[in-house]
């Protein structure tokens, strides 16, 4: 799920579709906060503000941080809530 969410944001930012990027980022922020992923929520919130700032280089840097944090968060959630032997939620 995470790779697809990040890819949608990345593709939208890369192609200059700020409305699509904003919509995807707002969704990610809400989901992040609902599962207690505060750092991912904060980075997504920072990205939301950058999307309106007209600063593409800062936005690109934030995407790199967002991807790293999202990868780590997805790993933590998977190892905490999924039984690897069965592939089901604990």
Buried (B, 14 or more C-beta within 10 A) or exposed (E): EBEEBBEBBBEBBEEEEBEBBBBBBEBBBEBBBEEEBEEBBBBBBBBBEBBEEEEEEBBEEBBEEBBEBBEEBBEEBEEEEEEEEEEEEE
